[in-house]
Amino acid sequence: MEKENYEKAYKEVLEILKYMPKQEINKIPQNMIYIFYKRQNREHKFEIDKSKSLQEQKIMSETKAILANMYRDYLAAPNKRKAIIEKENYEIALEEEEKRKKYSVENIFKK
């Protein structure tokens, strides 16, 4: 199921890229775009509603994740990229701390 979702998401990403300025698309590695092209689900029906912003479009969560990673890795200015990575690392650290608390030896055997 996950593979099928990503194949649909690749189709959505490619459709969204059609509306981006060429100078921005050129920042994304061509081999990545090629992989999306080759692995997309061509049967998946997805069209951009030009009357809505990107945030208002009905896109899959996998599509949002791919776009977020592309923005972070290729489109964001260096200072913005750094801030995004710092925020992601902070959120990961919080999640790991919660797991440590939840699954610590002391808490596992408490009644």
C-alpha positions in Angstrom: 0.0 0.0 0.0 2.8 2.4 0.9 4.5 1.9 -2.5 1.2 2.6 -4.3 0.7 5.8 -2.2 4.2 7.0 -3.2 3.6 6.3 -6.9 0.5 8.5 -6.7 2.4 11.1 -4.8 5.1 11.2 -7.5 2.3 12.0 -10.0 1.0 14.8 -7.8 4.5 16.2 -7.3 5.2 16.2 -11.0 1.9 18.0 -11.6 2.7 20.6 -9.0 6.2 21.2 -10.5 4.5 22.2 -13.7 3.4 25.4 -12.0 6.8 26.3 -10.5 9.2 28.7 -12.1 11.9 27.0 -14.2 14.7 28.6 -12.1 13.3 26.8 -9.0 12.9 23.5 -10.8 16.5 23.7 -11.9 17.6 23.6 -8.3 16.1 20.1 -7.9 18.3 17.3 -9.1 17.2 16.1 -12.5 17.7 12.4 -11.5 15.1 12.9 -8.7 12.6 14.3 -11.1 13.4 11.5 -13.5 12.7 8.9 -10.7 9.4 10.5 -10.0 8.5 10.4 -13.7 9.5 6.7 -14.1 7.7 5.6 -10.9 4.6 7.7 -11.0 1.2 6.1 -11.2 0.0 7.4 -14.5 -3.5 6.3 -13.9 -3.8 8.5 -10.8 -6.1 11.5 -11.6 -4.8 14.7 -10.1 -5.2 18.2 -11.3 -4.3 21.5 -9.8 -7.2 23.8 -9.1 -5.7 27.2 -10.3 -8.3 29.1 -8.2 -6.7 27.7 -5.0 -3.4 28.1 -3.3 -1.1 25.1 -2.8 -2.2 24.8 0.8 -5.8 24.5 -0.3 -5.2 21.8 -2.8 -6.3 18.3 -1.9 -2.9 16.5 -2.0 -1.8 13.3 -0.3 0.3 13.4 2.9 3.1 11.7 1.0 3.1 14.4 -1.5 3.3 17.0 1.2 6.3 15.2 2.7 8.1 15.0 -0.6 7.5 18.7 -1.3 8.6 19.6 2.2 11.9 17.6 1.8 12.5 19.1 -1.6 12.0 22.6 -0.2 14.3 22.0 2.7 17.0 20.3 0.6 17.0 22.3 -2.6 14.8 25.4 -2.6 15.2 27.0 0.8 17.8 29.7 1.4 20.8 28.5 3.5 19.6 30.2 6.7 16.0 28.9 6.3 17.4 25.4 5.6 19.4 25.6 8.8 16.4 26.7 10.8 14.2 23.9 9.3 16.8 21.3 10.2 17.3 22.6 13.7 13.5 22.5 14.2 13.3 18.9 12.9 16.2 17.8 15.1 14.5 19.4 18.1 11.2 17.6 17.4 13.1 14.3 16.9 14.9 14.8 20.2 11.5 15.5 22.0 10.0 12.3 20.5 13.1 10.2 21.5 12.8 11.6 25.1 9.2 10.7 25.3 10.0 7.1 24.1 12.8 6.9 26.7 10.4 7.9 29.4 7.6 5.6 28.2 9.8 2.6 27.8 12.3 3.0 30.6 12.9 0.0 32.8 11.5 1.9 35.8 8.2 2.7 34.0 7.7 -0.7 32.3 7.4 -2.5 35.6 5.3 0.0 37.5 1.7 -0.9 38.2 
